[in-house]
Amino acid sequence: MPDVFADLVGQDEAVATLRHAAAAAAAVLRAAHPIAVGSGQAGVEGQSGVDPGAGMTHAWIFTGPPGSGRSVAARAFAAALQCAYGTGCGECPGCHTTMTGTHADVRLVVPEGLSIGVGEMRALVLRAASTPSGGRWQIVIIEDADRLTEAAGNALLKAIEEPPPRTVFLLCAPSTHPDDVSVTIRSRCRVVPLRQPPAAAVAEVLVRRDGIAPDVAQWAAAAAQGHVGRARRLARDPEARQRRDAVLAVPRRLTGVGAALDAASALIEAAEAEAEASVAEADAAERAALQTALGAGGTGRGAAGAMRGAAGQLKDLEKRQKSRATRAQRDALDRALVDLAGFYRDALTMALRAPVAPVHTDTAAMAEAGAQKWDAEGALRRLEAVLECRAAIEANVKPRIAVEAMMLTLWKG
């Protein structure tokens, strides 16, 4: 197994910071338990002379654009903290179980719906206050911490203000702006900023780790605009490429009001279909598991009574699944909007004769034609329309309304 930071693409400065903090955390453990801990890990830190606590703190925020690797960095840092022999060797049980998601002292919170509620956060904070079973650290990783409700944020803040001695909170958010993370939480955390990885670094990872042909990897890395996960999907999934092609064909379709509304409907329906396909298997498995746990298929009065009382639990499950489907639909729609924004960005740079490579090399000719037709100002207005649509959906405007308004603006210019 490679080093735990191997998949954190193009983030050398952040990796150096996290390694130093992991070494300091190991020094803290050695200072607290010089015999029990020191006997089993006379590794790199044991000879480094790191002062206990130097560079280490109990709460961290990983920020960066989508695809920069916020959750990858948080999970890798968690593995480095649990590493028995170094600062993320990738081979010991602590590293292996953390990276595979089975470590007893590492809890990963991934919001399935539009937000993370206070009930879930209170339960998580309560469990995180327990003593680590492995003698090292209790670690809580919260992906998309910007989706915390106000009440959930307050519950987390209380835990960060008075942290248990062996608990570490790792938050992932797009930025430290108050719209993403409250000022009070931000003030109690150390920030690790991540940047958009260069396309060359993303392509190198796709070739090395996934065995993708170099030319395909380079195209996918550029088309994904530095988003590692999306680049992998584009390189390996024909359906993902077809969806992208359909989105990039939108500018050609905008010939009138009716065509603009039809394009909006097609975009929304494609996002709904993609979301439904992505959650269908998980929904069916969850429903079957719950029905089995409630006695489905059993016989006798006890089983029948249990199923009669299960209506409320099934309703709660359906509510959670509906929320997850809504989130999946918005994520799918956002990916399409990012592709569309990339096209108009290409048209803008071509209109300005900027010496930069296009995002979508396969539609460069169409972008050049658009640049000649719209000029720089028209291309910029269209790019702004796409970005405003993304912002509107994030602000809970109904996706169909936001997309229809965007399509009309793209047509009219």
LINGIRA-V640473 format. One record per helix or strand of 3 or more residues. SS is the DSSP state (hx for helix, st for strand). FROM is the first residue (numbers start at 1). TO is the last residue. Records with the same first field share a line. If there is no record, write none. Layout:
# LINGIRA-V640473
SS=FROM-TO ; FROM-TO
This chain:
# LINGIRA-V640473
hx=12-32 ; 38-40 ; 45-47 ; 70-82 ; 93-100 ; 118-128 ; 145-147 ; 150-161 ; 183-186 ; 199-210 ; 214-223 ; 228-236 ; 238-248 ; 250-253 ; 257-293 ; 301-308 ; 311-351 ; 361-394 ; 399-412
st=59-63 ; 106-109 ; 138-142 ; 167-173 ; 190-193
